Amino acid sequence: MQSLALIENWPVPTAAAAVVRADGTVAGTRGPVSRPFPLASVTKPLTAYAALVAYEEGAVELDEPAGPEGSTVRHLLAHTSGLAFDEHRVSAGPGTRRIYSNAGFEVLADHVAKATEIPFEQYLRQAVLEPLGMTATALEGSPAKDAVSTVDDLARFAAEVQAPRLLDPRTVLDAMTVVHPGLAGLLPGYGRQTPNDWGLGFEIRDAKSPHWTGSSSSPRTFGHFGQSGTFLWIDPDAGAACVALTDRAFGPWAIEAWPAFTDAVLAELRGSA
């Protein structure tokens, strides 16, 4: 795909990208797709997927208590537990505000580890990474932000989410459906969004503006970006997903470059349909 060449104009030392169609085929790649990059918060969809496997295995229930009083596994996945951004402190009642929370995902992973009696890093590897052949991916710290992976591996994950084998498709549909609709909150790097919609571990684009996806991205687009200059989006209406990893921290360069890149990718996909 010619649109992927745009990453060569990004002001970053190194970038790699791939587009994966809904049938799992790779539409195109660019850059060092086998090079490991820190994912930052693109770790969260991997952690969420492992938690959903635990749910389907019967180890946890989405509506069982987890985290602060009144909070559940579902609240933790949807950033509505009330936990603060990066500390284990309650800032709001469960389900009342969308507070993007690394602490919430750490509590979620601890909950899954206790329920399965398997350390979370090991559970993630056994439940998600190994079955998908994501051999270059590893969790090296916080389950909210410390995974390392490659474009090749995340392309496998993007194929899985679009055509699930590890989960029932109905569970993935729940993951890409708004939990607690209408809640406002801060989208890191983009300010207050009303509403600030999320599913189960995935951010949902809806009509957010400004946003890190494109102006032509469908409202159903879901995914995540990371402060290490990384993103993964899946656009069900386009029938495709895109992964981009870099080694420059998120900042104004990404706010400017990513939407135009996504619009170019979507335009090329439409043209080849």
N, C-alpha and C positions, 0 to 999 in steps of 0.2 A: 504494500500500500504506500503510495507516494506521500500521503498526508503524514505518515510517521516520520518522514525526513525532517519535519519541523522541529523535532527534538534537537537536531544538530545546531539550531539557532538559539537554543536556550542558553542563558548565561550560567552554565554549570560545568564543572570539570568533566563529569561523566553522566550519561543518561541512557536508559534502555526502555523499550516499550514494546507492547504487543497488543493486537486486537484478536479476540476470540469470538467466533460466531456461536449462536445458540446451539448448534449441533456439535460443538466441541472442536471444530476445525479451527486452525489458526489462520486468520486472514492475512497476517503480516507481522513482521518483527523488525526492530531496528536497534542497533547498539549491542553491547555485551550482555546478552540475555541469560548467560550462565554465571554472571558475576553476582556475588552476594551483596546486598545493600541492607542497612538498618531500615526497618519498616516504620518505626515510631507507631503511630496509632492505627496504621493499617494492620497492626497486630490484632486489633479488637474483633474484626470479622472472623478471624481464625479461632480466637477464643470463644466467640459466640457460637460458632459452628460446632465446636467440641461440646459446649454446654447443651446444644440442641441434640447432639447424639446421645448425651447422657440422659436427656429427657426421653428420647425414643426408646432407650434401653430400660427405662423405668427406674433409673437411679435417682432422678429428681423429678419434681413436678413444677411446671411454670408458675403455679400459684401457691407454692408452699413458702412458708416464711424463710427469708434470707436477708441478711443485712440489718438495717435499723428496724426498730419496732414498727410493725405494720407494713414493712416492705416484703417483697417476694422476689423470686428469681426473675419473673417478668419485669418487675420494676428495675432491677439491676441491669438487665439487658437493654432496657429502653431509656436509661439515664433519668429515671424518675423515682429513684429510691430516696432522694433527699440528701445523699452524701455529697460533700463538697468536692471540688475539682480534683485536688491532689492530696487531700488529707482525710483521715477517717473521722470526720466531724460532720454531724447532721446539720444541714442548713435549711431544710424545709420538710414538710410532711410528705410521705410517699404519695405520688400521683398528683402533686399540686404544682410542681415546677419541673421544667426540663433543665437539669443541672448536669452538664457534661462532666463525667466523673471517671478519672483513672482509678480512684479509690474504689468505686463501685465495681469495676471489672476485676480488681484484685480480690474483693470480697466474694464476687461470683466464682472466681477460680478456686478460692479456698473452699467454698461451699461444695463445688463439684468434687474436689479432691477428697473431702471428708466423706461425701456420699458414696464415692466409688472406691474409697480406700486405696487410691492410686495418686501419687504426686501429680499435680496438674500438668507439668511439662511432659511427663511420661504419658498421661492420658491423652493429651493433645496429639502426641506423636502416634500413639496406637490407634486413636479414633479417627484422625483426619489425615495427618501427614503421610504415614506409611501406606494406607489404602489408596491414596491418590498419587503415590510415587513422588512426593515432594521431599526428595532425599537431601536437598540443599537447604532446607528450611529448619530453623531451630529457635526455640524460645530460650533466651539467655538472661532472663530476669523477670521483670514485671509482665504479667499476662495482658496488661493494658497497652504496653508500648515497647517491649524489648525483644521482639522477634527479628530475625534476619532471614532474608529470602532472596530469590532470584525472579526475574521476569518469567523464565521457563516454569518455575514452580507455581507462581501465582496465576499463570495462564491455565494450569491444571485445575487450580481452585476455581477460577472463573468459569471453566467448563462445567465443573461439578455443580456450582450454584445455579447455572442455567438449565442443566439437565441432571437433577440430583440422582445419585446412586447410593450415597451414604445416608440420606434422609428421605422421608416421604415428601413428595412435592408439596403436599398441603402444609407441611411444617415450614418449608422454604417460603411458601406464599404468606404464611403468618409473619415470617421474618422480614418480608418486604412490605408489610402492611402497617399503617400507622398505629402505634400503641398510645393510648391516652391522647386522642386528637385535640388539637387546639391549644396545646400548651406552648407558651413562649419560652425563649431562652437564648443564651449566647451560643453562637456557632463560632468556635475558636478561629480567629483570623478574619472573621467576617461580621462580627458584631451581633447585635440583637436581631433575632428573626421571630416574626409573629405570623403564623405559628412556626415553631422549630420542630418539625416532624421527624420522628425516628421510628424504626421498626425494632426488631429484636437483634441488636448488635450492628445494624446497618442504618446509616443516615438516609433519609428519603428526600429527594430533591423538592418535589411539589413545585411551588411558585417562588421559592426563595430567591431573593436578589439583594445584594450580590451573592454569587455562588461560584464554587470552584469548577463546576461542570460548565457546559456550553449553553448559550442562549437557545439553541435548537434541541437540547436534551429534553426528553419527555419528562413530564411531571412524575412518572413512575420510576425514573432512574433512581437507583440506590447504590450505596457503596461507602467509601471512607477515604479520607486523605490523612497524611501524616506530616508532622512537623519536620521530618527529615527530608521533605521534598518528594513525597511519594503519593500515589493514589491508585485506587481501583474503583471503577464505576461499571455498573451493569445497567443497560437500557433495554428493558423488555420490548419496548415498541420498535427499537432498531434491530432487535434480535442479535445483540452483540455486547461484548464487554471490552474494556480497555484497561491495561495496566501500564503505569509509568513509574519508574524508580530512578532517583538521582542521588548524588552525593553532595547536594547543597541544601541547606535548611530552607524550609518554606519561608516566603517573604513576599515583598512587592513584585519580584520577578515572576513568581508563580501565579499571583493574582492576575497579572497581565497575560502570561503565556498560556496557562492551562485552558481557559475557556475557548480561545481561538483555536487551539490545537484540537480540542474535543469537537468543535463545530466543523473543522476540516475533516476529521475522521468520520463524523456522521454524514457529511455531504458525500464523501467518497463511497461510504456504504450504500447510501441511497442510489448513487449513480451506478453501482454495480449490481443492484438488486434485480 
